Amino acid sequence: MATLLRSEVRAILQPAGTAQYRGAYCPPGVPFAEVRRGPFDGKADIAVRVGIDGEVPKLMTFGGGQVVYEYDGRDAKGRAVYRYAPNLSSSHRDVMNGVAEVYAENALKKAREGQS
């Protein structure tokens, strides 16, 4: 891991918690657990800059702002924990529709195999 500057803390990206995924879009046929998953979950080699108020940014964005992670406190290691925020991520609906297509294709494949 890289050395942190004095004004930085380590951060980790995690799946959405209840506060982040409540009311998020979930197409038919897709398990709701898929809604929690963000594209960068588990990434831990991130440094965030602490503001002059001593706080880290409330939001972290990727992909030109299409993917949003929301600050959710510190973990036992003192890292800033950011959770995927599907309701704030403009790409979420498109991603979920893609996931729904994969689930539908797999269901169709299983149905065909069952008829053979």
RAFENKA-V491585 format. One record per residue. RES is the residue in one small letter. SS is DSSP state (@ for helix, = for strand, . for the rest). PSI is psi in whole degrees, -180 to 180 (* if undefined). OMEGA is omega in whole degrees, 0 to 359 (NA if undefined). Layout:
RES;SS;PSI;OMEGA, RES;SS;PSI;OMEGA
This chain:
m;.;149;180, a;.;156;177, t;.;137;180, l;.;147;171, l;.;164;181, r;.;-31;184, s;.;18;182, e;=;154;172, v;=;156;177, r;=;151;179, a;=;157;177, i;=;142;179, l;=;132;185, q;=;163;174, p;.;161;180, a;.;143;171, g;.;-179;182, t;@;-43;182, a;@;-33;182, q;@;-36;187, y;@;-7;180, r;.;123;178, g;.;5;181, a;.;152;180, y;.;131;176, c;.;110;183, p;.;158;178, p;.;141;178, g;.;-3;180, v;.;126;177, p;.;138;183, f;.;-24;179, a;@;-27;179, e;@;-28;181, v;@;-33;183, r;@;-25;188, r;.;128;175, g;.;158;184, p;.;-17;183, f;.;14;181, d;.;138;178, g;.;-14;180, k;.;124;186, a;.;-2;182, d;.;48;184, i;=;142;173, a;=;136;176, v;=;146;182, r;=;132;177, v;.;132;180, g;.;174;181, i;.;-19;177, d;.;0;180, g;.;2;182, e;.;152;173, v;.;163;178, p;.;144;181, k;.;-28;180, l;=;148;174, m;=;128;183, t;=;153;179, f;=;164;176, g;.;44;180, g;.;27;179, g;.;2;182, q;.;-23;179, v;=;125;185, v;=;136;172, y;=;140;185, e;=;136;180, y;=;135;183, d;=;27;177, g;=;-167;181, r;=;152;176, d;.;-177;183, a;.;-23;179, k;.;2;179, g;.;6;180, r;.;148;173, a;=;126;181, v;=;124;176, y;=;132;181, r;=;141;178, y;=;135;182, a;.;86;183, p;.;-34;180, n;.;-19;179, l;.;-8;184, s;.;115;183, s;.;-21;180, s;.;-8;187, h;@;-47;183, r;@;-45;179, d;@;-41;179, v;@;-45;181, m;@;-36;177, n;@;-36;175, g;@;-41;178, v;@;-40;179, a;@;-39;178, e;@;-43;179, v;@;-45;179, y;@;-41;180, a;@;-42;178, e;@;-43;179, n;@;-39;178, a;@;-41;178, l;@;-43;179, k;@;-45;179, k;@;-39;179, a;@;-41;178, r;@;-41;179, e;@;-33;180, g;@;-23;180, q;@;-17;183, s;.;*;NA
